[in-house]
Amino acid sequence: FFSTTFGGETLSIAAAIATINKIKSKGVVKNIWKKGEKLKKFVRLEIKKNNLQKLISIVGYDPWTNIKFISKSEKKNQLMKSFFIKNMIENKILINTSNNVSYSISNKDLLKIFKAYKDTFKKLSILLKNKKLNKVVGKNLSKNVFQIR
């Protein structure tokens, strides 16, 4: 005799199998890697176009990348991060610093994300060049609530 509380529960197993089959049939994994690769390449290009390579990098696997602010000054990093988050939100992209690509992101969505990055890095570059980043961000610094694993 063998008994457990959920011993006969097979609905979640059936749901898991159906999900795995859908992931395989729709090519979900390949899809998110491809979209992530496009996003990563675009961000790297915009960093370079705006001469920000010594201040910003993008790291991580293609479907899950993270924007790193790599100035030697932690204060400057916080200013850049704060501006980045604020300007991306103004471009209708809610982001901290992590790009988490999902199957549901369309090519139209990617174009909106690209546009937001383009605008943000261009403005950030101008502010840095004119030494106005501190004035624009002021005391409205973002604060870390979560840490990326």
C-alpha positions in Angstrom: 0.0 0.0 0.0 1.3 3.4 -1.0 -0.5 6.7 -0.3 0.3 10.4 -0.7 -1.8 13.5 -0.7 -1.2 14.3 -4.4 -0.3 10.8 -5.5 -3.1 10.6 -8.1 -2.7 14.2 -9.4 -1.6 14.0 -13.0 -3.0 17.2 -14.3 0.2 19.2 -13.7 2.3 16.4 -15.4 0.0 16.6 -18.4 0.3 20.4 -18.5 4.1 20.2 -18.3 4.2 17.7 -21.2 1.9 19.8 -23.3 4.0 22.9 -22.6 7.2 21.1 -23.6 5.6 19.8 -26.8 4.5 23.4 -27.6 8.0 24.8 -26.9 9.4 22.2 -29.3 6.8 22.6 -32.1 6.9 26.4 -32.1 10.8 26.5 -31.9 10.6 28.8 -28.8 14.1 28.3 -27.7 15.6 29.1 -31.1 13.2 32.1 -31.4 14.3 33.7 -28.1 18.0 33.2 -28.9 17.6 34.8 -32.3 15.7 37.8 -30.9 18.2 38.1 -28.1 21.1 38.0 -30.6 19.5 40.8 -32.6 19.0 42.9 -29.5 22.5 42.4 -28.2 24.1 43.2 -31.6 22.0 46.4 -31.8 22.9 47.6 -28.3 26.6 46.9 -28.9 26.4 48.9 -32.1 24.6 51.9 -30.4 27.2 51.8 -27.6 29.9 52.1 -30.2 28.1 54.7 -32.4 27.8 56.9 -29.3 31.4 56.3 -28.1 30.3 54.8 -24.8 32.4 51.6 -24.9 34.5 52.7 -21.9 31.4 53.4 -19.9 28.8 50.8 -20.9 28.8 47.2 -21.9 26.2 44.5 -22.5 26.9 41.1 -21.1 25.2 37.7 -20.7 23.6 35.1 -22.9 21.7 36.5 -25.9 18.1 35.9 -24.4 19.1 37.4 -21.1 21.5 40.3 -21.2 22.4 42.9 -18.7 23.6 46.5 -19.3 26.7 47.2 -17.2 27.9 50.7 -16.3 31.6 50.3 -16.1 33.1 53.7 -15.3 35.8 53.8 -12.7 33.5 56.2 -10.7 30.6 54.5 -8.9 28.8 57.9 -8.7 29.1 58.3 -12.5 27.8 54.7 -12.9 24.8 55.5 -10.7 24.1 58.7 -12.6 24.2 56.9 -16.0 22.1 54.0 -14.7 19.5 56.5 -13.3 19.4 58.4 -16.6 19.2 55.1 -18.6 16.2 53.8 -16.6 14.4 57.2 -16.7 14.9 57.7 -20.4 14.0 54.2 -21.4 10.7 54.6 -19.4 10.1 57.9 -21.2 10.4 55.8 -24.4 7.8 53.4 -23.0 10.3 50.6 -22.2 10.2 49.5 -18.6 13.7 48.2 -17.8 16.1 48.2 -14.9 19.3 47.0 -16.7 18.3 43.4 -17.7 16.9 42.4 -21.1 14.8 39.3 -20.7 13.7 38.1 -24.2 10.5 36.1 -24.4 8.7 34.3 -27.2 5.9 36.9 -27.0 8.2 39.8 -28.1 7.3 40.6 -31.7 9.5 42.2 -34.3 7.4 45.4 -33.8 8.3 45.3 -30.1 12.0 44.8 -30.9 11.8 47.9 -33.1 10.4 49.9 -30.2 13.1 48.6 -27.9 15.8 49.5 -30.5 14.4 53.0 -30.8 14.4 53.5 -27.1 18.1 52.4 -26.8 19.1 54.6 -29.7 17.4 57.7 -28.1 18.8 56.9 -24.7 22.4 56.3 -25.7 22.4 59.4 -27.9 21.1 61.6 -25.2 23.4 60.1 -22.6 26.4 60.6 -24.9 25.5 64.3 -25.4 25.0 64.8 -21.6 28.4 63.2 -20.8 30.1 65.2 -23.5 28.7 68.5 -22.2 29.2 67.4 -18.6 25.5 67.9 -17.8 24.5 64.4 -16.6 24.8 65.3 -13.0 22.6 68.4 -13.5 19.9 66.5 -15.4 19.8 63.5 -13.0 20.4 65.5 -9.9 19.4 63.7 -6.7 17.0 61.4 -8.5 19.3 58.4 -8.4 17.9 54.9 -8.9 18.4 52.6 -6.0 19.1 48.9 -6.3 16.2 46.9 -4.9 17.1 43.5 -6.5 20.3 42.0 -7.6 20.9 40.1 -10.8 21.8 36.5 -10.0 
